[in-house]
Amino acid sequence: MKKTIYDYSLEELQEKIKPSFRAKQIYNWLYKKYATKYDEMKNIPKDLKLSLTENYPIDICKIISIEKSSDGTKKYLFQYADGKTAEAVLLLMKGKQKDEEGNIIKSEKYTFCVSSQVGCKVGCTFCLTAKGGFVRNLTAGEIVTQISYLKKDNNIAENKSVNIVYMGMGEPLDNFENLIKAIKIISDLDGLAISTRRQTISTSGISTKIEKLGKLDLGVQLAISLHAVDDGLRSELIPMNKAYNIRSIIDAVKNFPIDTRKKVMFEYLVIKDKNDDIKSADKLVKLLNGIDAKVNLIFFNPFEGTTYERPSKNTMMRFQEYLLAKGVICTIRESKGIDISAACGQLKEKEQNGNS
Ligand code: SF4
């Protein structure tokens, strides 16, 4: 696949484009002013624009649908040059402003959930993305543009910080090199300038890659989709657990360099009668012993075709209370965007079936 302008770090562009100060100007247009065409770059000479158009494609994706939830969550479907699609979700976190009809129009804090692959190899049984199998990795540029396009589409000022979570479609650590490159471009002060401390890699737990990532010491945060406390159930939910079991994940996390002000997030998707009992809560407490952890309990969101069920609110609260009583920080995630099926992979599924 031909490299696009979004696949280059600033240093790489400075080596390729002469005079090199032009590279910084281009970066500025891409990531501070969110230009999506070379024609928009007013201070770039015409002949350079022509050469850029030929050698560094800029028109790499388009937004083909946006679904908006009443809670302000927006789900974007991107289409890339080869026709493949991936999604990104914008979540409004705090300081919401509403219009006269009560619709949320602005938020002080944004989190973007970004995809790293088209499809996924991990095969989680609760996930629609998994059902379509793995198609391909996203390039670094295709990861980066999800963020710049979301910022542009929502008029988010360039100096406004957002949080990034790599937890859309795909397993980010299975696309390691492109992910690392994207993080470099996204965190560059001349690029999107989003600190690595505001970037969280959410993984299904490829322990060897967690170790590899830890050695790079980028300052990124880590979230682990744990979901179960014994290997039998976890392998049923996440088949890849057979290769990277719970013990190997916990060991890798214990060695991961985490900012002392932060914690490792453990995502626990609570499924009725599967992993929602106090025995599971107790095992979880023991498993996390020695880790500066925070547990995020997530209501399972049923979708068509699944046999899993959503737990009751009381069950969730009982689970949470048990963890809190044992000194484990634990939150219950608000189910954002439930009316637009914001669970992983669901928008793409609808689009492909022609239902949206
Ligand atoms: S939940 Fe995430 S890791 Fe699991 S199959 Fe879906 S996209 Fe892949």
Boltz pocket constraint, residues with backbone or C-beta under 6 A from the ligand:
constraints:
  - pocket:
      binder: B
      contacts: [[A, 119], [A, 120], [A, 121], [A, 122], [A, 123], [A, 124], [A, 127], [A, 128], [A, 129], [A, 130], [A, 167], [A, 168], [A, 169], [A, 170], [A, 171], [A, 204], [A, 344]]
      max_distance: 6.0
